[in-house]
Amino acid sequence: MSISAAFYAQAQDVSVIRNTVDVYSSTPMVGSAKFNAMAGANGALGGDANSLLTNPAGLGVAISGEVSGTLSILGNKNSSSLAGSTIDYSKTKGDLGNAGGIIAFPLMTETAWKFINIGINFSNQSLDNVIQSPGNNNVVYAFDKDDITKDAALAGHIYERYGNLSKMSFGVGANYNHNLYLGAGFNFFNASVDQYDTLFYRNLANNSTEGFSKQDTPYTERSSGFSASLGVIGKLSPNFRVGASLETPTFWTIDRNYYFYNDPVYGDDMGAENRKFTSPLKATVSAAFVASKNFSLNVDYTLGLTKPDYKVYGGAERSLNDFFKENYKNLSEVRVGAEYRVQQFRLRGGYAYQSSPFDALTISRFNDAGTVGDQSYSNMMLSDRNTLSFGIGYDFKSFYVDASYQNISSKYTNPFMRGYMDGNSDSSYYSANNIFESDAYAASEVKNNRNNFFLTVGWKF
């Protein structure tokens, strides 16, 4: 544990670890208002284009064509606490969250194959996340050991990420005798990330505040990826269904541009690099109970089967892979959703739980009194997440309208401030006038709440 306490080579940034899991190892799960109201649980039910988010075999369940579009209003609030102070940050953003459709082709043959259906689905989510951590007057840094008027106290830190993650899926599903459904899909991802890491120190003599950018930040990433999925759904009886699906790793190409400082040859300038990344292989098993045309219940369980992996070009990728091999826990998620129909009205609800991606990690950090000591955290950078959702809908025969609300909550520790120069790397913080170095972290406690609203309009034909 003492070896892994630093988590990774000094050249690595907390945001690189966080984005590896939160952006590139995740997939957009923003579906229609119905899908979101049931917490994304439809792996054994299927019937619409959102099946491409969980199990492509669900395309084969459809017996008519359908198109829909979903407006998403995503609200994100972070409350970051350090040394007895708390700073809140909130932002609300509207966008096209989902669009999709199915074309159903009934097979006019005497064989048991009833339908061949083609589906397309687009899912889009915001990556915007800002954590504003308070300062701590007990954490004091001497910028000039011979001049105490240069001493400064920690005034705060801002982690900023802006961007979008989207997934475009194409798939085909088949219906065999209304008892067995098979499906396959191809998924194309795009990610846009703008990342900032800014540290603030306040001079104790004149109260002026100075901002510092971490080495190799700010940076931008423009990325594309590809994966494929296979699935099956079987009816055990008229009321019970089971399903299973497998999604290959997503093979990412990441184009990265970043600012660097104090280089012995180039000074302050901008650099570029390309990375190849492979996300974990994922498997999902599902079960559904359909009591009647008025009630259905679905349970999904998704498990990551492999670990994140960067193609090694040098020490940075090697240290990232070593960190994930030692500290990454295969992600698991349980989703439960139900729908109840009262004539043309639809009532829906759901719950989902996603496990923490990391084992407990020990770091050297400043406590509230400003002294340095080792501390173990079970929720470093990211943690387990709970999703609670519900929704309503109305079916006008050919047209339908659905609305839903979703709350996603988590609590995690946000480490920042560690960075220094040695013979092989530089992870310090830089301003126009000073260089800041520290071999210990400051760590704020973050409560994250996401309140999301969705409105879907669809047409069946």
C-alpha positions in Angstrom: 0.0 0.0 0.0 2.9 2.4 0.6 4.0 1.9 -3.0 0.4 2.6 -4.3 -0.1 5.5 -1.9 1.0 8.0 -4.6 -1.4 6.3 -6.9 0.7 6.8 -10.1 3.8 8.5 -11.4 4.1 12.1 -10.6 3.6 13.1 -14.2 0.0 11.8 -14.0 -2.9 14.1 -13.1 -5.9 13.2 -10.9 -8.1 14.2 -13.8 -6.5 11.6 -16.1 -7.4 8.9 -13.7 -10.9 10.3 -13.2 -11.6 10.7 -16.9 -10.3 7.2 -17.7 -13.2 5.8 -15.7 -15.8 8.5 -15.8 -15.6 9.3 -19.5 -13.8 6.6 -21.5 -14.8 3.5 -19.5 -18.4 4.6 -19.2 -21.1 4.7 -21.9 -23.9 7.2 -22.3 -27.1 5.9 -20.7 -29.4 8.8 -21.5 -32.4 7.1 -23.1 -36.0 8.1 -23.7 -38.0 9.4 -20.7 -39.4 5.9 -20.3 -36.0 4.3 -20.3 -34.7 6.9 -17.7 -37.8 6.6 -15.5 -37.1 2.8 -15.2 -33.4 3.6 -14.3 -32.2 2.1 -17.6 -33.6 -1.4 -16.8 -34.9 -3.0 -20.0 -32.4 -5.7 -20.8 -35.1 -8.5 -20.9 -38.0 -6.3 -22.0 -36.8 -4.5 -25.1 -39.2 -3.3 -27.7 -37.7 0.0 -28.7 -34.4 1.6 -29.9 -33.1 2.1 -26.4 -32.4 -1.7 -26.4 -29.1 -0.7 -28.1 -28.1 0.8 -24.7 -28.4 -2.5 -22.9 -29.3 -5.5 -25.0 -29.6 -5.3 -28.8 -31.9 -8.5 -28.8 -34.6 -6.2 -27.5 -34.9 -4.8 -31.1 -36.4 -8.1 -32.1 -39.3 -7.7 -29.6 -40.8 -4.8 -31.5 -43.8 -5.6 -33.8 -44.2 -2.1 -35.2 -42.1 0.8 -36.3 -41.4 3.7 -34.0 -39.4 6.9 -33.8 -38.8 9.3 -30.8 -36.9 12.2 -29.6 -36.0 13.2 -26.1 -35.2 16.6 -24.6 -32.9 16.4 -21.5 -32.4 19.0 -18.9 -29.5 18.0 -16.8 -28.8 19.6 -13.4 -25.4 19.1 -11.6 -24.6 20.3 -8.1 -21.3 19.8 -6.2 -20.9 20.8 -2.6 -17.2 20.7 -1.7 -16.0 20.9 1.9 -12.6 21.5 3.4 -11.4 22.7 6.8 -14.9 23.6 7.9 -15.9 25.6 4.8 -18.2 24.6 1.9 -18.5 25.9 -1.6 -21.5 25.0 -3.8 -21.5 24.9 -7.6 -24.5 24.1 -9.7 -25.3 24.2 -13.4 -28.3 23.3 -15.5 -28.0 22.4 -19.2 -30.6 21.5 -21.8 -29.8 19.4 -24.9 -31.0 16.6 -27.2 -30.5 13.7 -24.9 -31.7 10.8 -27.1 -33.2 10.0 -30.5 -34.0 6.7 -32.1 -36.2 4.6 -34.1 -37.0 1.0 -35.2 -38.3 -0.3 -38.6 -40.0 -3.6 -38.2 -40.1 -6.1 -41.1 -42.6 -8.9 -40.7 -41.4 -12.0 -42.5 -44.3 -13.4 -44.6 -43.0 -16.9 -44.6 -44.1 -20.2 -43.0 -40.9 -20.5 -41.0 -40.7 -19.7 -37.3 -38.8 -16.4 -38.0 -41.4 -13.7 -37.5 -39.6 -10.4 -37.7 -36.3 -8.8 -38.7 -36.0 -5.3 -37.2 -33.5 -2.6 -37.8 -32.8 0.0 -35.1 -30.8 3.2 -34.6 -30.2 5.1 -31.4 -28.3 8.3 -30.4 -27.5 9.0 -26.8 -25.9 12.2 -25.6 -24.8 13.4 -22.2 -23.0 16.4 -20.8 -19.6 15.9 -19.2 -19.6 19.3 -17.5 -18.4 19.1 -13.9 -16.8 21.8 -11.7 -15.5 21.3 -8.2 -14.7 24.5 -6.3 -12.8 23.5 -3.1 -12.4 26.0 -0.2 -9.0 27.1 1.1 -7.3 26.3 4.5 -5.4 29.1 6.3 -3.4 26.5 8.2 -1.7 25.2 5.0 1.1 27.8 4.4 3.7 27.7 1.7 7.0 29.6 1.7 7.7 30.8 -1.9 10.9 32.3 -0.7 12.5 30.8 2.4 14.5 34.0 3.0 11.5 36.4 2.7 8.5 35.7 5.0 6.5 38.4 3.1 6.2 35.8 0.3 4.5 33.3 2.6 1.0 32.3 1.4 -1.9 30.2 2.6 -4.1 27.8 0.5 -6.9 29.9 -0.9 -8.8 27.2 -2.8 -8.8 25.0 -5.9 -11.0 24.6 -9.0 -11.3 21.5 -11.1 -13.2 22.2 -14.3 -14.3 19.8 -17.0 -16.5 20.7 -19.9 -17.6 18.7 -22.9 -20.0 16.0 -24.2 -20.0 12.2 -24.6 -22.2 10.7 -27.3 -23.0 7.2 -28.6 -24.5 6.4 -32.0 -25.7 2.8 -32.3 -26.9 0.7 -35.2 -28.4 -2.7 -34.7 -30.5 -5.6 -36.0 -32.8 -7.8 -34.0 -34.7 -11.0 -35.0 -37.8 -12.7 -33.6 -37.9 -16.5 -33.6 -41.5 -17.8 -32.9 -42.1 -15.0 -30.4 -40.1 -16.9 -27.9 -36.4 -16.2 -28.8 -34.9 -12.9 -29.7 -31.4 -12.3 -31.1 -29.6 -9.0 -31.7 -26.3 -7.4 -32.6 -25.2 -3.8 -32.6 -22.3 -1.5 -33.6 -21.6 1.5 -31.4 -19.7 4.7 -32.4 -18.5 7.1 -29.6 -17.4 10.6 -29.6 -16.0 12.6 -26.6 -15.0 16.2 -26.3 -13.2 17.2 -23.1 -11.8 20.6 -22.0 -10.0 20.3 -18.7 -8.6 22.9 -16.2 -6.8 22.4 -12.9 -6.2 25.7 -11.0 -4.7 26.2 -7.5 -5.0 29.4 -5.5 -2.7 30.8 -2.8 -3.3 34.0 -0.8 -0.3 36.1 0.2 -0.3 36.6 4.0 1.4 40.0 3.8 -0.8 41.8 1.3 -3.8 39.4 0.9 -3.3 39.2 -2.9 -4.4 35.9 -4.5 -2.3 34.1 -7.1 -3.6 31.4 -9.5 -1.5 28.4 -10.5 -2.1 26.0 -13.4 -0.9 22.4 -13.0 1.8 21.3 -15.4 0.3 20.0 -18.7 -3.0 21.8 -18.1 -5.3 23.1 -19.3 -5.7 20.4 -21.9 -8.3 19.4 -24.5 -9.1 15.9 -25.8 -11.1 15.0 -28.9 -11.7 11.3 -29.0 -13.6 8.7 -31.0 -14.2 5.0 -30.2 -15.9 1.9 -31.5 -17.5 -1.2 -29.8 -19.9 -4.0 -30.8 -22.6 -5.8 -28.8 -24.4 -9.1 -29.0 -27.6 -10.2 -27.1 -30.3 -12.8 -26.6 -33.7 -12.8 -24.9 -35.7 -15.9 -24.2 -39.2 -16.4 -22.9 -39.3 -19.1 -20.2 -43.0 -18.7 -20.0 -45.6 -16.1 -21.0 -44.8 -14.2 -17.9 -41.0 -14.6 -17.5 -38.1 -13.6 -19.7 -34.4 -13.7 -19.3 -31.7 -11.9 -21.3 -28.0 -11.7 -21.7 -25.7 -9.4 -23.7 -22.0 -8.7 -24.2 -20.4 -5.5 -25.2 -16.8 -5.5 -26.5 -14.3 -3.1 -25.1 -14.5 0.4 -26.6 -11.4 1.0 -28.7 -10.6 4.7 -28.3 -8.3 7.1 -30.2 -7.6 10.2 -28.1 -6.1 13.3 -29.6 -4.7 15.5 -26.8 -3.4 19.1 -26.8 -2.0 20.5 -23.6 0.0 23.5 -22.2 3.3 22.9 -20.6 5.6 25.2 -18.6 9.3 25.7 -17.7 10.6 23.3 -20.3 14.4 23.5 -20.5 14.2 23.7 -24.3 10.8 25.2 -25.2 9.9 27.2 -22.1 6.2 27.7 -21.9 4.4 26.3 -24.9 1.7 23.9 -26.2 2.2 20.2 -27.0 0.1 17.5 -28.7 0.0 13.7 -28.4 -2.2 10.8 -29.4 -3.2 7.9 -27.1 -4.9 4.6 -27.7 -7.1 3.3 -24.9 -9.2 0.2 -24.4 -12.1 0.2 -22.0 -13.3 -2.8 -20.1 -15.4 -5.6 -21.7 -18.9 -5.6 -20.2 -21.5 -8.3 -19.7 -25.2 -7.9 -18.7 -27.7 -10.4 -17.5 -31.4 -9.6 -17.2 -34.7 -11.0 -16.0 -38.2 -9.6 -16.5 -41.6 -10.4 -15.1 -44.6 -9.4 -17.3 -47.7 -10.1 -15.1 -50.1 -8.8 -17.8 -50.4 -6.1 -20.4 -50.7 -3.7 -17.4 -47.5 -4.4 -15.4 -43.9 -5.3 -16.1 -40.8 -5.5 -13.9 -37.2 -5.7 -15.2 -33.8 -6.3 -13.4 -30.4 -5.9 -15.0 -27.0 -6.6 -13.7 -23.9 -5.4 -15.5 -20.3 -6.4 -14.7 -17.0 -5.2 -16.2 -14.9 -8.2 -17.0 -11.5 -6.5 -17.7 -9.6 -3.5 -16.7 -8.9 -0.2 -18.4 -5.7 -0.4 -20.6 -3.6 2.2 -22.4 -1.3 1.4 -25.3 2.2 1.9 -23.9 4.2 4.6 -25.6 6.3 5.5 -22.6 6.4 5.8 -18.8 3.1 7.7 -18.5 0.9 5.0 -20.0 2.9 2.3 -18.2 2.3 3.9 -14.8 -1.4 4.4 -15.6 -1.8 0.7 -16.5 0.1 -0.3 -13.3 -2.3 1.8 -11.2 -5.4 0.2 -12.7 -4.0 -3.3 -12.4 -3.4 -2.7 -8.7 -6.3 -0.5 -7.6 -9.2 -0.7 -10.1 -12.2 -2.8 -9.1 -14.3 -4.2 -11.9 -17.4 -2.0 -12.1 -20.8 -3.6 -11.3 -24.3 -2.1 -11.6 -27.8 -3.2 -10.7 -30.8 -1.6 -12.3 -34.5 -2.3 -11.4 -37.4 -0.7 -13.2 -41.2 -1.2 -13.4 -44.1 0.1 -15.4 -47.8 0.1 -14.6 -50.5 0.9 -17.2 -53.9 2.4 -16.4 -55.7 2.6 -19.7 -53.7 5.1 -21.7 -51.7 6.3 -18.7 -48.2 5.0 -17.8 -46.6 5.1 -14.4 -42.9 4.1 -14.1 -40.2 4.0 -11.5 -36.7 2.7 -11.1 -33.5 2.4 -9.0 -29.9 1.7 -9.9 -26.7 1.2 -7.9 -23.2 1.4 -9.3 -20.2 0.3 -7.3 -17.1 2.3 -6.5 -14.4 1.8 -9.2 -11.4 1.8 -6.8 -10.0 0.0 -3.8 -9.2 2.0 -0.7 -6.2 4.2 -1.4 -3.8 5.7 1.1 -2.3 9.2 0.4 -0.2 11.7 2.2 -2.4 14.7 2.8 -2.7 18.0 4.9 -5.4 17.7 7.6 -7.5 20.7 8.8 -4.7 21.7 11.2 -2.2 22.0 8.4 0.0 19.0 9.3 0.8 16.2 7.0 -0.1 12.5 7.6 -1.2 9.4 5.8 -5.0 8.8 5.3 -6.9 6.0 3.7 -10.0 6.7 1.6 -12.5 4.3 0.2 -14.1 6.8 -2.1 -11.1 8.5 -3.8 -11.9 10.6 -6.9 -15.1 8.6 -7.6 -17.4 6.5 -5.5 -20.6 4.4 -5.7 -23.6 6.0 -7.2 -27.3 5.7 -6.4 -30.0 6.6 -9.0 -33.7 7.0 -8.1 -36.2 7.8 -10.9 -39.9 7.9 -11.8 -42.0 9.1 -14.7 -45.4 9.2 -16.3 -46.7 8.9 -19.9 -49.8 9.0 -22.0 -50.4 6.9 -25.1 -52.5 8.6 -27.9 -52.5 5.4 -30.0 -50.1 6.6 -32.8 -48.4 9.3 -30.7 -47.2 9.2 -27.1 -45.7 11.7 -24.7 -43.5 10.6 -21.7 -41.8 12.6 -18.9 -39.5 11.5 -16.2 -37.3 12.7 -13.3 -34.0 11.2 -12.2 -31.8 11.9 -9.2 -28.2 10.6 -9.1 -26.2 11.0 -5.9 -22.6 10.2 -4.8 -20.0 11.3 -2.2 -16.3 11.2 -2.9 -12.9 12.6 -1.8 -11.3 15.1 -4.2 -7.5 15.1 -4.0 -5.5 18.1 -5.4 -2.4 20.2 -4.9 0.2 17.4 -5.0 3.0 18.1 -7.6 6.7 18.6 -7.8 9.8 18.3 -10.0 12.3 15.6 -9.8 14.9 14.2 -12.3 12.3 12.4 -14.5 9.1 14.4 -14.3 7.4 17.7 -13.5 3.9 17.9 -12.0 4.3 21.3 -10.3 1.8 24.2 -10.4 2.8 27.4 -12.3 1.8 31.0 -12.3 3.4 33.9 -14.2 5.7 34.6 -11.3 6.1 31.5 -9.1 6.4 27.7 -9.0 4.5 25.7 -6.4 5.5 22.3 -5.3 4.1 19.9 -2.7 4.6 16.1 -2.1 1.3 16.0 -0.1 -2.3 16.5 -1.2 -5.1 18.6 0.1 -8.4 16.6 0.0 -11.9 18.1 -0.1 -15.1 16.1 0.5 -17.6 16.4 -2.3 -21.3 15.7 -2.3 -22.7 15.4 -5.9 -26.3 15.6 -6.8 -27.7 15.4 -10.3 -31.3 16.3 -10.9 -32.3 15.4 -14.5 -35.6 15.9 -16.3 -36.6 14.3 -19.6 -39.4 14.8 -22.1 -40.0 12.4 -25.0 -42.4 12.6 -28.0 -42.8 9.5 -30.1 -44.7 8.1 -33.1 -45.6 4.5 -33.8 -46.3 3.3 -37.3 
